[in-house]
Amino acid sequence: MIILYVKGDDILLSNIVILIITIATIIYIIYNILFNKIFINVFLAIIVQSILLFIIRYFWQDKRFWDAFIQSFDFISIVIVIIYGIFKIRK
């Protein structure tokens, strides 16, 4: 049996890994909100997720440095941290 290496499959696998990392981060953020964990946990989770996504996009998907950086450290991550911070301050 011959297995051919296809570039599209590699991109698909990297996108699946990105999706799994993102879902795990969202679950961790929800866990922290529900059980009133400290704010730094959410901040660190988003930073670690962004770094992992950057590494995958830059090294695995061969995107340019700036494109990988912009797509990994996105506006939604910053908004989640701000909303969580406001939520914790109001409580």
Contacts in CASP RR format, 6 or more apart in sequence:
PFRMAT RR
TARGET T0000
AUTHOR 0000-0000-0000
METHOD contacts of the structure
MODEL  1
MIILYVKGDDILLSNIVILIITIATIIYIIYNILFNKIFINVFLAIIVQS
ILLFIIRYFWQDKRFWDAFIQSFDFISIVIVIIYGIFKIRK
10 60 0 8 1.000
11 61 0 8 1.000
14 56 0 8 1.000
14 57 0 8 1.000
14 60 0 8 1.000
14 61 0 8 1.000
17 56 0 8 1.000
18 53 0 8 1.000
18 56 0 8 1.000
18 57 0 8 1.000
21 49 0 8 1.000
21 52 0 8 1.000
21 53 0 8 1.000
21 56 0 8 1.000
22 49 0 8 1.000
22 53 0 8 1.000
25 45 0 8 1.000
25 46 0 8 1.000
25 48 0 8 1.000
25 49 0 8 1.000
28 41 0 8 1.000
28 45 0 8 1.000
29 42 0 8 1.000
29 45 0 8 1.000
29 46 0 8 1.000
29 80 0 8 1.000
29 84 0 8 1.000
31 37 0 8 1.000
32 41 0 8 1.000
32 42 0 8 1.000
32 45 0 8 1.000
32 84 0 8 1.000
33 42 0 8 1.000
33 84 0 8 1.000
33 87 0 8 1.000
36 91 0 8 1.000
39 84 0 8 1.000
39 85 0 8 1.000
39 88 0 8 1.000
42 80 0 8 1.000
42 81 0 8 1.000
42 84 0 8 1.000
42 85 0 8 1.000
43 81 0 8 1.000
46 77 0 8 1.000
46 80 0 8 1.000
46 81 0 8 1.000
49 77 0 8 1.000
50 72 0 8 1.000
50 73 0 8 1.000
50 74 0 8 1.000
50 77 0 8 1.000
51 72 0 8 1.000
53 71 0 8 1.000
53 72 0 8 1.000
54 68 0 8 1.000
54 69 0 8 1.000
54 72 0 8 1.000
54 73 0 8 1.000
57 63 0 8 1.000
57 67 0 8 1.000
57 68 0 8 1.000
57 71 0 8 1.000
57 72 0 8 1.000
58 65 0 8 1.000
58 68 0 8 1.000
58 69 0 8 1.000
61 68 0 8 1.000
63 71 0 8 1.000
END
